[in-house]
Amino acid sequence: VNLFDLRPGRAGKVFVFGLAALFLVAFSPERITLMFPILAALLGYLPFDMSAKAMMGDTGSNVLGAALGACAVFTLSPLAGLILLLLLIGLHVTAEFTSLNKIIENSVVLKAIDRWGRKE
């Protein structure tokens, strides 16, 4: 999640979309509901982040990433976990050679999602 925390609200949106994806892929309500307190806190905080009145910073985005990672470990099958790991490695390698901001800005869909709720 920290890789994306370069624009207001982006890390929070990555967490929400990641949690939604986990919920759909590894439907395990008893485990994913453990994430609801973090999600509720994030949803309360997100308007301040998106309006640039507060900044999550590395501490906040790392907590979201760790929580999402723990949720993935406890809900995904070993094969799905391996696939996710490979995707994340690919994302990190991509981020070493190109700007994720440029990728987001050059994609109509990602750019629209990135700007949802953000006050510019």
Kinemage of the C-alpha trace (Angstrom):
@kinemage 1
@onewidth
@group {chain A} dominant
@subgroup {mainchain}
@vectorlist {calphas} color= white
{ca val a 1} P 0.000 0.000 0.000
{ca asn a 2} L 2.898 2.329 0.776
{ca leu a 3} L 4.004 2.265 -2.875
{ca phe a 4} L 0.817 4.106 -3.774
{ca asp a 5} L 0.837 6.709 -1.002
{ca leu a 6} L 1.977 9.572 -3.202
{ca arg a 7} L -1.317 11.366 -3.750
{ca pro a 8} L -4.080 12.213 -1.295
{ca gly a 9} L -6.419 9.287 -0.668
{ca arg a 10} L -4.604 6.836 -2.911
{ca ala a 11} L -3.320 4.465 -0.210
{ca gly a 12} L -6.755 4.320 1.387
{ca lys a 13} L -8.386 3.487 -1.930
{ca val a 14} L -5.827 0.754 -2.596
{ca phe a 15} L -6.654 -0.735 0.808
{ca val a 16} L -10.415 -0.599 0.191
{ca phe a 17} L -10.098 -2.156 -3.275
{ca gly a 18} L -7.665 -4.775 -1.960
{ca leu a 19} L -9.988 -5.697 0.876
{ca ala a 20} L -12.935 -5.897 -1.522
{ca ala a 21} L -10.910 -8.153 -3.830
{ca leu a 22} L -10.004 -10.443 -0.933
{ca phe a 23} L -13.626 -10.575 0.113
{ca leu a 24} L -14.689 -11.602 -3.397
{ca val a 25} L -11.871 -14.070 -4.054
{ca ala a 26} L -11.587 -15.755 -0.676
{ca phe a 27} L -15.050 -15.287 0.706
{ca ser a 28} L -14.279 -15.770 4.367
{ca pro a 29} L -16.555 -13.428 6.296
{ca glu a 30} L -15.321 -14.461 9.725
{ca arg a 31} L -11.762 -13.477 8.853
{ca ile a 32} L -12.416 -10.425 6.744
{ca thr a 33} L -14.796 -8.933 9.303
{ca leu a 34} L -11.764 -8.623 11.560
{ca met a 35} L -10.691 -5.871 9.170
{ca phe a 36} L -13.842 -3.811 9.702
{ca pro a 37} L -12.436 -1.723 12.589
{ca ile a 38} L -9.488 -0.707 10.407
{ca leu a 39} L -11.839 -0.054 7.491
{ca ala a 40} L -14.131 2.054 9.686
{ca ala a 41} L -11.204 4.110 10.980
{ca leu a 42} L -9.939 4.579 7.433
{ca leu a 43} L -13.338 5.674 6.141
{ca gly a 44} L -13.536 8.227 8.949
{ca tyr a 45} L -10.056 9.511 8.138
{ca leu a 46} L -10.193 9.381 4.328
{ca pro a 47} L -12.088 12.674 3.793
{ca phe a 48} L -9.283 14.517 5.592
{ca asp a 49} L -6.635 12.744 3.535
{ca met a 50} L -8.402 13.333 0.229
{ca ser a 51} L -8.849 17.021 0.952
{ca ala a 52} L -5.138 17.231 1.885
{ca lys a 53} L -5.972 18.413 5.404
{ca ala a 54} L -4.074 15.449 6.845
{ca met a 55} L -1.432 13.102 5.519
{ca met a 56} L -1.364 9.381 6.203
{ca gly a 57} L 2.360 9.063 5.666
{ca asp a 58} L 4.452 5.929 5.788
{ca thr a 59} L 3.185 4.881 9.192
{ca gly a 60} L -0.453 4.810 8.139
{ca ser a 61} L 0.092 3.259 4.734
{ca asn a 62} L 2.400 0.593 6.170
{ca val a 63} L -0.230 -0.325 8.771
{ca leu a 64} L -2.830 -0.656 6.017
{ca gly a 65} L -0.454 -2.784 3.953
{ca ala a 66} L 0.411 -5.016 6.894
{ca ala a 67} L -3.264 -5.473 7.762
{ca leu a 68} L -4.144 -6.284 4.168
{ca gly a 69} L -1.211 -8.684 3.929
{ca ala a 70} L -2.206 -10.461 7.128
{ca cys a 71} L -5.758 -10.746 5.877
{ca ala a 72} L -4.485 -12.231 2.607
{ca val a 73} L -2.319 -14.772 4.431
{ca phe a 74} L -5.221 -15.946 6.564
{ca thr a 75} L -7.863 -16.038 3.825
{ca leu a 76} L -6.172 -17.138 0.601
{ca ser a 77} L -5.333 -20.668 -0.406
{ca pro a 78} L -1.615 -21.430 -0.824
{ca leu a 79} L -1.925 -21.225 -4.619
{ca ala a 80} L -3.795 -17.913 -4.499
{ca gly a 81} L -1.241 -16.601 -2.002
{ca leu a 82} L 1.585 -17.573 -4.342
{ca ile a 83} L -0.123 -15.844 -7.265
{ca leu a 84} L -0.609 -12.711 -5.156
{ca leu a 85} L 3.034 -12.827 -4.077
{ca leu a 86} L 4.181 -13.035 -7.700
{ca leu a 87} L 1.906 -10.131 -8.649
{ca leu a 88} L 3.293 -8.029 -5.807
{ca ile a 89} L 6.871 -8.848 -6.801
{ca gly a 90} L 5.998 -7.807 -10.347
{ca leu a 91} L 4.520 -4.564 -9.049
{ca his a 92} L 7.667 -3.796 -7.055
{ca val a 93} L 9.927 -4.564 -10.012
{ca thr a 94} L 7.761 -2.350 -12.217
{ca ala a 95} L 7.967 0.456 -9.653
{ca glu a 96} L 11.764 0.254 -9.767
{ca phe a 97} L 11.836 0.987 -13.489
{ca thr a 98} L 8.852 3.246 -14.050
{ca ser a 99} L 6.696 5.640 -12.112
{ca leu a 100} L 3.424 4.254 -10.795
{ca asn a 101} L 2.142 7.829 -10.961
{ca lys a 102} L 2.772 7.877 -14.713
{ca ile a 103} L 1.003 4.546 -15.152
{ca ile a 104} L -1.994 5.827 -13.194
{ca glu a 105} L -2.064 9.170 -15.008
{ca asn a 106} L -1.873 7.456 -18.424
{ca ser a 107} L -4.774 5.105 -17.703
{ca val a 108} L -8.241 6.589 -18.049
{ca val a 109} L -9.758 4.155 -15.540
{ca leu a 110} L -6.977 4.366 -12.946
{ca lys a 111} L -6.852 8.137 -13.259
{ca ala a 112} L -10.609 8.394 -12.674
{ca ile a 113} L -10.422 6.121 -9.625
{ca asp a 114} L -7.443 8.065 -8.309
{ca arg a 115} L -9.375 11.319 -8.491
{ca trp a 116} L -12.591 10.031 -6.881
{ca gly a 117} L -13.335 12.217 -3.905
{ca arg a 118} L -10.103 14.161 -4.115
{ca lys a 119} L -10.330 17.919 -3.909
{ca glu a 120} L -7.853 19.513 -6.270
